[in-house]
Amino acid sequence: MKKVVKFGGSSLASAEQFKKVGDIIRSDASRRYVVPSAPGKRHSKDTKVTDMLYACYALAEADKDFSAALQKIRARYDEIIKGLGLKLNLDSEFKTIEKNFKDKAGSDYAASRGEYLNGIIMAEYLGFPFIDAAEVIRFDAKGNFDADTTDSLLKKRLEKNEYAVVPGFYGAYKNGTVKTFSRGGSDITGSIVAKAARVDVYENWTDVSGFMVADPRIIEKPANIEMITYRELRELSYMGAGVLHADSIFPVRKEGIPINIRNTNAPEDPGTWIVESTCQKSKYTITGIAGKKGFCAINIEKDMMNSEIGFGRKVLQAFEDNGISFEHTPSGIDTMTVFVHQDEFMHKEQSVVSQLHRLTSPDSIEIESDLALIAVVGRGMKSTRGTAGRIFSALAHANVNVRMIDQGSSELNIIIGVANEDFEAAIRAIYDIFVLVRI
């Protein structure tokens, strides 16, 4: 049995948290490869080290004195080193960072130092070899992640090391210039390492005990999701569910490696398992509910549009030409509606409307704003009769008016459009009918 374990910033924010992580790793010999994030917040008013690095580099880039800002970052690491009782000195590392900041090495380099330094401390604390991610995680000339080259480089290095620490969040171009993933990218690194090492499980440790059925900011103490498929997770992540970086699914999915989301502060909790497929039924008909506010709907009406070849393509061309992506396109015989992000659309709305008239000659166009989209996701929905009926009955009892309904052919999810002001009430109503009532 081999495992990759990734720990988030909150799990490594202090020496006390480091000790918890050390206990977790040492309690299971199969936890061989460790992917650390940069130190996160120690308390609500604290600042993440990554943000401190961005701010420090901004001073350097503006040719301002950044020594005090860099010293504050140094103090965070020294505090962890001292708390762990390590005989580790980062003088040479910080001298190099200072020089590279003065030489304008780039904001990606600056941000990556949070994980890099934490990786050095973690390796020293565990007695594991340290592998710099810049040496084994490769990006191509266009800045895209090079999966094949990375897998080859990383596999060779890991074959030589039974245990190792590989810092998350960054890699490098062929010439050695550091390149980062998007924020939260340490999740991706963990998945990449898991794939290269061909491990049995990828454990992702954070500050919550896995995924919840609904947002805890809306539902008080929502139920946990015990098991979720990659496809279900993609649907929920796309609609705003957090915990795991959405792109971290792809490397392990190709290898069939399950992900286990665990809580550093409650290691006894089983967390959530993310798998490709399973014969195990969900505890509830639905697996999860997620959504976003801030959409608008553009309703295009034209008699006999259903018989006009290419009508849908022309409608979407008007949005494409204006650089606007669409979310959903429910349609009828004489109507087609396009849902888009309101903040992307509002400054280009008249240009889009004009182009829609030129391209499609509609009978009318109406724009409806301040809408929210809610995804109800679950592999159990396909085999359960009356799921949609229960959703709409619950919404009706909550006095929520449904503006849009869209269901994929896979029957894995149902997308519902409501007014922004009804967003929270709608989620509570759906949660109650499936989780609390369970009829």
Contacts in CASP RR format, 6 or more apart in sequence:
PFRMAT RR
TARGET T0000
AUTHOR 0000-0000-0000
METHOD contacts of the structure
MODEL  1
MKKVVKFGGSSLASAEQFKKVGDIIRSDASRRYVVPSAPGKRHSKDTKVT
DMLYACYALAEADKDFSAALQKIRARYDEIIKGLGLKLNLDSEFKTIEKN
FKDKAGSDYAASRGEYLNGIIMAEYLGFPFIDAAEVIRFDAKGNFDADTT
DSLLKKRLEKNEYAVVPGFYGAYKNGTVKTFSRGGSDITGSIVAKAARVD
VYENWTDVSGFMVADPRIIEKPANIEMITYRELRELSYMGAGVLHADSIF
PVRKEGIPINIRNTNAPEDPGTWIVESTCQKSKYTITGIAGKKGFCAINI
EKDMMNSEIGFGRKVLQAFEDNGISFEHTPSGIDTMTVFVHQDEFMHKEQ
SVVSQLHRLTSPDSIEIESDLALIAVVGRGMKSTRGTAGRIFSALAHANV
NVRMIDQGSSELNIIIGVANEDFEAAIRAIYDIFVLVRI
1 30 0 8 1.000
1 200 0 8 1.000
1 201 0 8 1.000
2 30 0 8 1.000
2 32 0 8 1.000
2 33 0 8 1.000
2 197 0 8 1.000
2 198 0 8 1.000
2 199 0 8 1.000
2 200 0 8 1.000
3 28 0 8 1.000
3 30 0 8 1.000
3 31 0 8 1.000
3 32 0 8 1.000
3 33 0 8 1.000
3 199 0 8 1.000
3 200 0 8 1.000
3 201 0 8 1.000
3 202 0 8 1.000
3 203 0 8 1.000
4 32 0 8 1.000
4 33 0 8 1.000
4 34 0 8 1.000
4 35 0 8 1.000
4 190 0 8 1.000
4 193 0 8 1.000
4 194 0 8 1.000
4 197 0 8 1.000
4 199 0 8 1.000
4 201 0 8 1.000
4 202 0 8 1.000
4 203 0 8 1.000
5 24 0 8 1.000
5 25 0 8 1.000
5 31 0 8 1.000
5 33 0 8 1.000
5 34 0 8 1.000
5 35 0 8 1.000
5 203 0 8 1.000
5 204 0 8 1.000
5 205 0 8 1.000
6 34 0 8 1.000
6 35 0 8 1.000
6 36 0 8 1.000
6 37 0 8 1.000
6 168 0 8 1.000
6 186 0 8 1.000
6 187 0 8 1.000
6 189 0 8 1.000
6 190 0 8 1.000
6 202 0 8 1.000
6 203 0 8 1.000
6 204 0 8 1.000
6 205 0 8 1.000
7 21 0 8 1.000
7 34 0 8 1.000
7 35 0 8 1.000
7 36 0 8 1.000
7 37 0 8 1.000
7 205 0 8 1.000
7 206 0 8 1.000
7 264 0 8 1.000
8 36 0 8 1.000
8 37 0 8 1.000
8 40 0 8 1.000
8 186 0 8 1.000
8 205 0 8 1.000
8 206 0 8 1.000
8 207 0 8 1.000
8 264 0 8 1.000
9 37 0 8 1.000
9 38 0 8 1.000
9 39 0 8 1.000
9 40 0 8 1.000
9 48 0 8 1.000
10 17 0 8 1.000
10 40 0 8 1.000
10 41 0 8 1.000
10 206 0 8 1.000
10 207 0 8 1.000
10 264 0 8 1.000
11 17 0 8 1.000
11 20 0 8 1.000
11 21 0 8 1.000
11 37 0 8 1.000
11 205 0 8 1.000
11 206 0 8 1.000
11 207 0 8 1.000
11 264 0 8 1.000
12 18 0 8 1.000
12 21 0 8 1.000
12 36 0 8 1.000
12 37 0 8 1.000
12 38 0 8 1.000
12 39 0 8 1.000
12 40 0 8 1.000
12 118 0 8 1.000
12 122 0 8 1.000
13 39 0 8 1.000
13 40 0 8 1.000
13 41 0 8 1.000
13 42 0 8 1.000
13 46 0 8 1.000
14 39 0 8 1.000
14 42 0 8 1.000
14 79 0 8 1.000
14 80 0 8 1.000
15 79 0 8 1.000
15 80 0 8 1.000
15 81 0 8 1.000
15 82 0 8 1.000
15 83 0 8 1.000
15 84 0 8 1.000
17 264 0 8 1.000
18 80 0 8 1.000
18 84 0 8 1.000
18 121 0 8 1.000
18 122 0 8 1.000
18 125 0 8 1.000
19 84 0 8 1.000
20 264 0 8 1.000
20 265 0 8 1.000
20 267 0 8 1.000
21 122 0 8 1.000
21 205 0 8 1.000
21 264 0 8 1.000
22 125 0 8 1.000
22 126 0 8 1.000
23 267 0 8 1.000
24 31 0 8 1.000
24 205 0 8 1.000
24 264 0 8 1.000
24 267 0 8 1.000
25 31 0 8 1.000
25 34 0 8 1.000
25 126 0 8 1.000
26 126 0 8 1.000
27 267 0 8 1.000
30 200 0 8 1.000
31 203 0 8 1.000
32 162 0 8 1.000
32 163 0 8 1.000
32 164 0 8 1.000
32 197 0 8 1.000
32 199 0 8 1.000
33 158 0 8 1.000
33 163 0 8 1.000
33 164 0 8 1.000
33 165 0 8 1.000
33 166 0 8 1.000
33 193 0 8 1.000
33 194 0 8 1.000
33 197 0 8 1.000
33 199 0 8 1.000
34 122 0 8 1.000
34 126 0 8 1.000
34 128 0 8 1.000
34 164 0 8 1.000
34 165 0 8 1.000
34 166 0 8 1.000
35 165 0 8 1.000
35 166 0 8 1.000
35 167 0 8 1.000
35 168 0 8 1.000
35 186 0 8 1.000
35 189 0 8 1.000
35 190 0 8 1.000
35 193 0 8 1.000
36 115 0 8 1.000
36 118 0 8 1.000
36 119 0 8 1.000
36 122 0 8 1.000
36 165 0 8 1.000
36 167 0 8 1.000
36 168 0 8 1.000
36 186 0 8 1.000
37 115 0 8 1.000
37 118 0 8 1.000
37 168 0 8 1.000
37 169 0 8 1.000
37 184 0 8 1.000
37 186 0 8 1.000
38 48 0 8 1.000
38 49 0 8 1.000
38 50 0 8 1.000
38 53 0 8 1.000
38 114 0 8 1.000
38 115 0 8 1.000
38 117 0 8 1.000
38 118 0 8 1.000
38 169 0 8 1.000
39 48 0 8 1.000
39 49 0 8 1.000
39 76 0 8 1.000
39 77 0 8 1.000
39 80 0 8 1.000
39 114 0 8 1.000
39 118 0 8 1.000
40 46 0 8 1.000
40 48 0 8 1.000
40 49 0 8 1.000
40 50 0 8 1.000
41 47 0 8 1.000
41 48 0 8 1.000
49 73 0 8 1.000
49 76 0 8 1.000
49 114 0 8 1.000
49 118 0 8 1.000
50 111 0 8 1.000
50 114 0 8 1.000
50 183 0 8 1.000
52 69 0 8 1.000
52 72 0 8 1.000
52 73 0 8 1.000
52 76 0 8 1.000
53 73 0 8 1.000
53 110 0 8 1.000
53 111 0 8 1.000
53 113 0 8 1.000
53 114 0 8 1.000
54 107 0 8 1.000
54 110 0 8 1.000
54 111 0 8 1.000
55 69 0 8 1.000
56 66 0 8 1.000
56 69 0 8 1.000
56 70 0 8 1.000
56 73 0 8 1.000
56 101 0 8 1.000
56 110 0 8 1.000
57 66 0 8 1.000
57 101 0 8 1.000
57 106 0 8 1.000
57 107 0 8 1.000
57 110 0 8 1.000
57 111 0 8 1.000
58 107 0 8 1.000
59 65 0 8 1.000
59 66 0 8 1.000
59 69 0 8 1.000
60 66 0 8 1.000
60 101 0 8 1.000
60 102 0 8 1.000
60 104 0 8 1.000
60 110 0 8 1.000
61 104 0 8 1.000
61 106 0 8 1.000
61 107 0 8 1.000
66 101 0 8 1.000
67 98 0 8 1.000
70 94 0 8 1.000
70 97 0 8 1.000
70 98 0 8 1.000
70 101 0 8 1.000
74 90 0 8 1.000
74 94 0 8 1.000
77 90 0 8 1.000
77 117 0 8 1.000
77 118 0 8 1.000
77 121 0 8 1.000
78 90 0 8 1.000
80 121 0 8 1.000
81 88 0 8 1.000
81 90 0 8 1.000
81 121 0 8 1.000
84 121 0 8 1.000
84 125 0 8 1.000
86 121 0 8 1.000
86 124 0 8 1.000
86 125 0 8 1.000
88 120 0 8 1.000
88 121 0 8 1.000
88 124 0 8 1.000
90 117 0 8 1.000
90 120 0 8 1.000
93 117 0 8 1.000
93 120 0 8 1.000
97 113 0 8 1.000
100 109 0 8 1.000
101 110 0 8 1.000
105 178 0 8 1.000
106 178 0 8 1.000
108 170 0 8 1.000
108 178 0 8 1.000
108 179 0 8 1.000
108 180 0 8 1.000
109 177 0 8 1.000
109 178 0 8 1.000
111 169 0 8 1.000
111 170 0 8 1.000
111 180 0 8 1.000
112 133 0 8 1.000
112 134 0 8 1.000
112 167 0 8 1.000
112 169 0 8 1.000
112 170 0 8 1.000
112 171 0 8 1.000
112 178 0 8 1.000
112 180 0 8 1.000
114 167 0 8 1.000
114 169 0 8 1.000
115 133 0 8 1.000
115 167 0 8 1.000
115 168 0 8 1.000
115 169 0 8 1.000
115 170 0 8 1.000
115 186 0 8 1.000
116 132 0 8 1.000
116 133 0 8 1.000
116 167 0 8 1.000
116 170 0 8 1.000
118 167 0 8 1.000
119 130 0 8 1.000
119 165 0 8 1.000
119 167 0 8 1.000
120 130 0 8 1.000
122 128 0 8 1.000
122 165 0 8 1.000
123 129 0 8 1.000
123 130 0 8 1.000
123 164 0 8 1.000
123 165 0 8 1.000
126 163 0 8 1.000
126 165 0 8 1.000
128 163 0 8 1.000
128 164 0 8 1.000
128 165 0 8 1.000
129 161 0 8 1.000
129 163 0 8 1.000
129 164 0 8 1.000
129 165 0 8 1.000
130 164 0 8 1.000
130 165 0 8 1.000
131 157 0 8 1.000
131 158 0 8 1.000
131 161 0 8 1.000
131 164 0 8 1.000
131 165 0 8 1.000
131 166 0 8 1.000
132 167 0 8 1.000
133 166 0 8 1.000
133 167 0 8 1.000
133 168 0 8 1.000
133 169 0 8 1.000
133 170 0 8 1.000
133 171 0 8 1.000
133 172 0 8 1.000
133 189 0 8 1.000
134 170 0 8 1.000
134 171 0 8 1.000
134 172 0 8 1.000
134 176 0 8 1.000
134 178 0 8 1.000
135 153 0 8 1.000
135 157 0 8 1.000
135 172 0 8 1.000
136 150 0 8 1.000
136 153 0 8 1.000
136 154 0 8 1.000
136 157 0 8 1.000
136 166 0 8 1.000
136 171 0 8 1.000
137 145 0 8 1.000
137 150 0 8 1.000
137 153 0 8 1.000
137 154 0 8 1.000
137 170 0 8 1.000
137 171 0 8 1.000
137 172 0 8 1.000
137 189 0 8 1.000
137 192 0 8 1.000
138 145 0 8 1.000
138 146 0 8 1.000
138 149 0 8 1.000
138 150 0 8 1.000
138 153 0 8 1.000
138 171 0 8 1.000
138 172 0 8 1.000
138 173 0 8 1.000
138 174 0 8 1.000
139 145 0 8 1.000
139 146 0 8 1.000
139 171 0 8 1.000
139 172 0 8 1.000
139 173 0 8 1.000
139 179 0 8 1.000
140 146 0 8 1.000
140 173 0 8 1.000
141 173 0 8 1.000
141 174 0 8 1.000
143 173 0 8 1.000
143 179 0 8 1.000
145 181 0 8 1.000
145 188 0 8 1.000
147 192 0 8 1.000
147 251 0 8 1.000
150 192 0 8 1.000
150 196 0 8 1.000
151 192 0 8 1.000
151 195 0 8 1.000
151 196 0 8 1.000
154 166 0 8 1.000
154 192 0 8 1.000
154 193 0 8 1.000
154 196 0 8 1.000
154 197 0 8 1.000
155 196 0 8 1.000
155 197 0 8 1.000
157 164 0 8 1.000
158 164 0 8 1.000
158 193 0 8 1.000
158 196 0 8 1.000
158 197 0 8 1.000
166 189 0 8 1.000
166 190 0 8 1.000
166 193 0 8 1.000
167 186 0 8 1.000
167 189 0 8 1.000
168 185 0 8 1.000
168 186 0 8 1.000
168 189 0 8 1.000
168 190 0 8 1.000
169 180 0 8 1.000
169 181 0 8 1.000
169 184 0 8 1.000
169 185 0 8 1.000
169 186 0 8 1.000
169 189 0 8 1.000
170 178 0 8 1.000
170 179 0 8 1.000
170 180 0 8 1.000
170 181 0 8 1.000
170 189 0 8 1.000
171 178 0 8 1.000
171 179 0 8 1.000
171 180 0 8 1.000
172 178 0 8 1.000
172 179 0 8 1.000
173 179 0 8 1.000
181 188 0 8 1.000
181 189 0 8 1.000
181 245 0 8 1.000
181 247 0 8 1.000
182 245 0 8 1.000
182 247 0 8 1.000
184 245 0 8 1.000
185 245 0 8 1.000
185 247 0 8 1.000
185 248 0 8 1.000
186 245 0 8 1.000
187 204 0 8 1.000
187 244 0 8 1.000
187 245 0 8 1.000
187 247 0 8 1.000
187 248 0 8 1.000
188 245 0 8 1.000
188 247 0 8 1.000
188 248 0 8 1.000
188 251 0 8 1.000
190 202 0 8 1.000
190 204 0 8 1.000
190 248 0 8 1.000
191 202 0 8 1.000
191 248 0 8 1.000
191 249 0 8 1.000
191 250 0 8 1.000
191 251 0 8 1.000
191 252 0 8 1.000
191 259 0 8 1.000
192 251 0 8 1.000
194 202 0 8 1.000
194 251 0 8 1.000
194 252 0 8 1.000
194 255 0 8 1.000
194 257 0 8 1.000
195 251 0 8 1.000
195 252 0 8 1.000
195 254 0 8 1.000
195 255 0 8 1.000
195 257 0 8 1.000
198 255 0 8 1.000
199 257 0 8 1.000
200 257 0 8 1.000
201 257 0 8 1.000
201 258 0 8 1.000
201 259 0 8 1.000
201 260 0 8 1.000
202 252 0 8 1.000
202 257 0 8 1.000
202 258 0 8 1.000
202 259 0 8 1.000
202 260 0 8 1.000
203 259 0 8 1.000
203 260 0 8 1.000
203 262 0 8 1.000
204 244 0 8 1.000
204 248 0 8 1.000
204 259 0 8 1.000
204 260 0 8 1.000
204 261 0 8 1.000
204 262 0 8 1.000
205 262 0 8 1.000
205 263 0 8 1.000
205 264 0 8 1.000
206 243 0 8 1.000
206 261 0 8 1.000
206 262 0 8 1.000
206 263 0 8 1.000
206 264 0 8 1.000
207 263 0 8 1.000
207 264 0 8 1.000
207 265 0 8 1.000
208 243 0 8 1.000
208 261 0 8 1.000
208 263 0 8 1.000
209 224 0 8 1.000
209 261 0 8 1.000
209 262 0 8 1.000
209 263 0 8 1.000
209 266 0 8 1.000
209 269 0 8 1.000
209 270 0 8 1.000
209 271 0 8 1.000
209 272 0 8 1.000
210 224 0 8 1.000
210 225 0 8 1.000
210 243 0 8 1.000
210 261 0 8 1.000
210 262 0 8 1.000
210 263 0 8 1.000
210 269 0 8 1.000
210 271 0 8 1.000
210 272 0 8 1.000
211 224 0 8 1.000
211 225 0 8 1.000
211 228 0 8 1.000
211 233 0 8 1.000
211 236 0 8 1.000
211 241 0 8 1.000
211 243 0 8 1.000
211 261 0 8 1.000
211 272 0 8 1.000
211 288 0 8 1.000
212 219 0 8 1.000
212 222 0 8 1.000
212 223 0 8 1.000
212 224 0 8 1.000
212 225 0 8 1.000
213 219 0 8 1.000
213 222 0 8 1.000
213 223 0 8 1.000
213 224 0 8 1.000
213 225 0 8 1.000
213 284 0 8 1.000
213 286 0 8 1.000
213 287 0 8 1.000
213 288 0 8 1.000
213 289 0 8 1.000
213 431 0 8 1.000
213 435 0 8 1.000
214 222 0 8 1.000
214 288 0 8 1.000
214 289 0 8 1.000
214 290 0 8 1.000
214 427 0 8 1.000
214 431 0 8 1.000
215 222 0 8 1.000
215 241 0 8 1.000
215 289 0 8 1.000
215 290 0 8 1.000
215 427 0 8 1.000
216 222 0 8 1.000
218 424 0 8 1.000
218 427 0 8 1.000
218 428 0 8 1.000
219 427 0 8 1.000
219 428 0 8 1.000
219 431 0 8 1.000
222 431 0 8 1.000
222 435 0 8 1.000
223 283 0 8 1.000
223 284 0 8 1.000
223 435 0 8 1.000
224 271 0 8 1.000
224 272 0 8 1.000
225 272 0 8 1.000
225 287 0 8 1.000
225 288 0 8 1.000
226 270 0 8 1.000
226 271 0 8 1.000
226 272 0 8 1.000
226 273 0 8 1.000
226 283 0 8 1.000
227 272 0 8 1.000
227 273 0 8 1.000
227 274 0 8 1.000
227 275 0 8 1.000
227 278 0 8 1.000
227 280 0 8 1.000
227 282 0 8 1.000
228 236 0 8 1.000
228 272 0 8 1.000
228 273 0 8 1.000
228 274 0 8 1.000
228 275 0 8 1.000
228 287 0 8 1.000
229 274 0 8 1.000
229 275 0 8 1.000
229 276 0 8 1.000
229 277 0 8 1.000
229 278 0 8 1.000
229 379 0 8 1.000
230 249 0 8 1.000
230 253 0 8 1.000
230 274 0 8 1.000
230 275 0 8 1.000
230 276 0 8 1.000
231 410 0 8 1.000
231 412 0 8 1.000
232 287 0 8 1.000
232 288 0 8 1.000
232 377 0 8 1.000
232 378 0 8 1.000
232 379 0 8 1.000
232 412 0 8 1.000
233 241 0 8 1.000
233 244 0 8 1.000
233 246 0 8 1.000
233 249 0 8 1.000
233 274 0 8 1.000
234 246 0 8 1.000
234 249 0 8 1.000
235 290 0 8 1.000
235 375 0 8 1.000
235 377 0 8 1.000
235 412 0 8 1.000
235 413 0 8 1.000
236 287 0 8 1.000
236 288 0 8 1.000
236 290 0 8 1.000
236 375 0 8 1.000
236 377 0 8 1.000
237 244 0 8 1.000
237 246 0 8 1.000
237 290 0 8 1.000
238 246 0 8 1.000
238 375 0 8 1.000
239 290 0 8 1.000
239 291 0 8 1.000
239 292 0 8 1.000
239 373 0 8 1.000
239 374 0 8 1.000
239 375 0 8 1.000
240 290 0 8 1.000
240 291 0 8 1.000
240 292 0 8 1.000
241 288 0 8 1.000
241 290 0 8 1.000
243 261 0 8 1.000
244 259 0 8 1.000
244 261 0 8 1.000
244 274 0 8 1.000
248 259 0 8 1.000
249 259 0 8 1.000
249 274 0 8 1.000
252 258 0 8 1.000
252 259 0 8 1.000
253 276 0 8 1.000
256 276 0 8 1.000
258 273 0 8 1.000
258 274 0 8 1.000
258 275 0 8 1.000
258 276 0 8 1.000
259 273 0 8 1.000
259 274 0 8 1.000
260 271 0 8 1.000
260 272 0 8 1.000
260 273 0 8 1.000
260 274 0 8 1.000
261 271 0 8 1.000
261 272 0 8 1.000
261 274 0 8 1.000
262 269 0 8 1.000
262 271 0 8 1.000
263 269 0 8 1.000
263 271 0 8 1.000
281 380 0 8 1.000
282 378 0 8 1.000
282 379 0 8 1.000
282 380 0 8 1.000
284 434 0 8 1.000
284 435 0 8 1.000
284 438 0 8 1.000
285 378 0 8 1.000
285 380 0 8 1.000
285 381 0 8 1.000
285 384 0 8 1.000
285 387 0 8 1.000
285 434 0 8 1.000
286 376 0 8 1.000
286 377 0 8 1.000
286 378 0 8 1.000
286 380 0 8 1.000
286 381 0 8 1.000
286 387 0 8 1.000
286 430 0 8 1.000
286 434 0 8 1.000
286 435 0 8 1.000
287 377 0 8 1.000
287 378 0 8 1.000
287 379 0 8 1.000
287 380 0 8 1.000
288 376 0 8 1.000
288 377 0 8 1.000
288 378 0 8 1.000
289 374 0 8 1.000
289 375 0 8 1.000
289 376 0 8 1.000
289 377 0 8 1.000
289 427 0 8 1.000
289 430 0 8 1.000
289 431 0 8 1.000
290 374 0 8 1.000
290 375 0 8 1.000
290 377 0 8 1.000
291 372 0 8 1.000
291 373 0 8 1.000
291 374 0 8 1.000
291 375 0 8 1.000
291 423 0 8 1.000
291 427 0 8 1.000
292 372 0 8 1.000
292 373 0 8 1.000
293 371 0 8 1.000
293 372 0 8 1.000
293 420 0 8 1.000
293 423 0 8 1.000
294 341 0 8 1.000
294 342 0 8 1.000
294 343 0 8 1.000
294 370 0 8 1.000
294 371 0 8 1.000
294 372 0 8 1.000
294 420 0 8 1.000
295 327 0 8 1.000
295 339 0 8 1.000
295 340 0 8 1.000
295 341 0 8 1.000
295 342 0 8 1.000
295 371 0 8 1.000
295 372 0 8 1.000
295 373 0 8 1.000
295 417 0 8 1.000
296 339 0 8 1.000
296 340 0 8 1.000
296 342 0 8 1.000
296 345 0 8 1.000
296 346 0 8 1.000
296 367 0 8 1.000
296 368 0 8 1.000
296 369 0 8 1.000
296 370 0 8 1.000
296 371 0 8 1.000
297 337 0 8 1.000
297 338 0 8 1.000
297 339 0 8 1.000
297 367 0 8 1.000
297 368 0 8 1.000
297 371 0 8 1.000
297 403 0 8 1.000
297 404 0 8 1.000
298 337 0 8 1.000
298 338 0 8 1.000
298 340 0 8 1.000
298 345 0 8 1.000
298 352 0 8 1.000
298 353 0 8 1.000
298 356 0 8 1.000
298 365 0 8 1.000
298 366 0 8 1.000
298 367 0 8 1.000
299 335 0 8 1.000
299 336 0 8 1.000
299 337 0 8 1.000
299 365 0 8 1.000
299 366 0 8 1.000
299 367 0 8 1.000
299 368 0 8 1.000
300 315 0 8 1.000
300 335 0 8 1.000
300 336 0 8 1.000
300 337 0 8 1.000
300 338 0 8 1.000
300 356 0 8 1.000
300 360 0 8 1.000
300 362 0 8 1.000
300 364 0 8 1.000
300 365 0 8 1.000
301 334 0 8 1.000
301 335 0 8 1.000
301 362 0 8 1.000
301 363 0 8 1.000
301 364 0 8 1.000
301 365 0 8 1.000
301 366 0 8 1.000
302 308 0 8 1.000
302 311 0 8 1.000
302 334 0 8 1.000
302 360 0 8 1.000
302 361 0 8 1.000
302 362 0 8 1.000
302 363 0 8 1.000
303 334 0 8 1.000
303 363 0 8 1.000
304 334 0 8 1.000
305 311 0 8 1.000
305 333 0 8 1.000
305 334 0 8 1.000
305 335 0 8 1.000
305 336 0 8 1.000
305 360 0 8 1.000
306 332 0 8 1.000
306 333 0 8 1.000
306 334 0 8 1.000
311 336 0 8 1.000
311 360 0 8 1.000
312 329 0 8 1.000
312 336 0 8 1.000
314 359 0 8 1.000
314 360 0 8 1.000
315 329 0 8 1.000
315 336 0 8 1.000
315 338 0 8 1.000
315 356 0 8 1.000
315 359 0 8 1.000
315 360 0 8 1.000
316 326 0 8 1.000
316 329 0 8 1.000
316 338 0 8 1.000
317 355 0 8 1.000
317 359 0 8 1.000
318 352 0 8 1.000
318 355 0 8 1.000
318 356 0 8 1.000
318 359 0 8 1.000
318 360 0 8 1.000
319 325 0 8 1.000
319 326 0 8 1.000
319 338 0 8 1.000
319 340 0 8 1.000
319 352 0 8 1.000
321 355 0 8 1.000
322 348 0 8 1.000
322 351 0 8 1.000
322 352 0 8 1.000
322 355 0 8 1.000
323 344 0 8 1.000
323 348 0 8 1.000
324 340 0 8 1.000
324 341 0 8 1.000
324 344 0 8 1.000
324 345 0 8 1.000
324 348 0 8 1.000
324 352 0 8 1.000
325 340 0 8 1.000
325 341 0 8 1.000
325 344 0 8 1.000
326 338 0 8 1.000
326 339 0 8 1.000
326 340 0 8 1.000
327 339 0 8 1.000
327 340 0 8 1.000
327 341 0 8 1.000
327 373 0 8 1.000
328 337 0 8 1.000
328 338 0 8 1.000
328 339 0 8 1.000
328 373 0 8 1.000
328 404 0 8 1.000
328 406 0 8 1.000
328 415 0 8 1.000
329 336 0 8 1.000
329 337 0 8 1.000
329 338 0 8 1.000
329 339 0 8 1.000
330 336 0 8 1.000
330 337 0 8 1.000
330 404 0 8 1.000
330 405 0 8 1.000
330 406 0 8 1.000
331 337 0 8 1.000
337 404 0 8 1.000
339 371 0 8 1.000
339 373 0 8 1.000
339 404 0 8 1.000
342 369 0 8 1.000
342 370 0 8 1.000
342 371 0 8 1.000
345 352 0 8 1.000
346 369 0 8 1.000
349 367 0 8 1.000
353 365 0 8 1.000
353 367 0 8 1.000
356 362 0 8 1.000
356 365 0 8 1.000
357 365 0 8 1.000
368 403 0 8 1.000
370 419 0 8 1.000
370 420 0 8 1.000
370 421 0 8 1.000
371 403 0 8 1.000
371 404 0 8 1.000
371 417 0 8 1.000
371 418 0 8 1.000
371 419 0 8 1.000
371 420 0 8 1.000
372 417 0 8 1.000
372 418 0 8 1.000
372 419 0 8 1.000
372 420 0 8 1.000
372 422 0 8 1.000
372 423 0 8 1.000
372 426 0 8 1.000
373 404 0 8 1.000
373 415 0 8 1.000
373 416 0 8 1.000
373 417 0 8 1.000
374 415 0 8 1.000
374 416 0 8 1.000
374 417 0 8 1.000
374 418 0 8 1.000
374 423 0 8 1.000
374 426 0 8 1.000
374 427 0 8 1.000
374 430 0 8 1.000
375 413 0 8 1.000
375 414 0 8 1.000
375 415 0 8 1.000
376 391 0 8 1.000
376 413 0 8 1.000
376 414 0 8 1.000
376 415 0 8 1.000
376 416 0 8 1.000
376 430 0 8 1.000
377 412 0 8 1.000
377 413 0 8 1.000
378 412 0 8 1.000
378 413 0 8 1.000
379 412 0 8 1.000
381 387 0 8 1.000
381 411 0 8 1.000
381 412 0 8 1.000
381 413 0 8 1.000
381 414 0 8 1.000
382 410 0 8 1.000
382 411 0 8 1.000
382 412 0 8 1.000
387 414 0 8 1.000
388 405 0 8 1.000
388 407 0 8 1.000
388 414 0 8 1.000
390 433 0 8 1.000
390 434 0 8 1.000
391 414 0 8 1.000
391 416 0 8 1.000
391 430 0 8 1.000
391 433 0 8 1.000
392 402 0 8 1.000
393 433 0 8 1.000
394 429 0 8 1.000
394 430 0 8 1.000
394 432 0 8 1.000
394 433 0 8 1.000
395 402 0 8 1.000
395 416 0 8 1.000
395 418 0 8 1.000
395 426 0 8 1.000
395 429 0 8 1.000
395 430 0 8 1.000
397 429 0 8 1.000
398 425 0 8 1.000
398 426 0 8 1.000
398 428 0 8 1.000
398 429 0 8 1.000
399 425 0 8 1.000
400 418 0 8 1.000
400 422 0 8 1.000
400 425 0 8 1.000
400 426 0 8 1.000
400 429 0 8 1.000
401 418 0 8 1.000
401 419 0 8 1.000
401 422 0 8 1.000
402 416 0 8 1.000
402 417 0 8 1.000
402 418 0 8 1.000
403 417 0 8 1.000
403 418 0 8 1.000
403 419 0 8 1.000
404 415 0 8 1.000
404 416 0 8 1.000
404 417 0 8 1.000
405 414 0 8 1.000
405 415 0 8 1.000
405 416 0 8 1.000
405 417 0 8 1.000
406 414 0 8 1.000
406 415 0 8 1.000
407 413 0 8 1.000
407 414 0 8 1.000
407 415 0 8 1.000
416 426 0 8 1.000
418 426 0 8 1.000
END
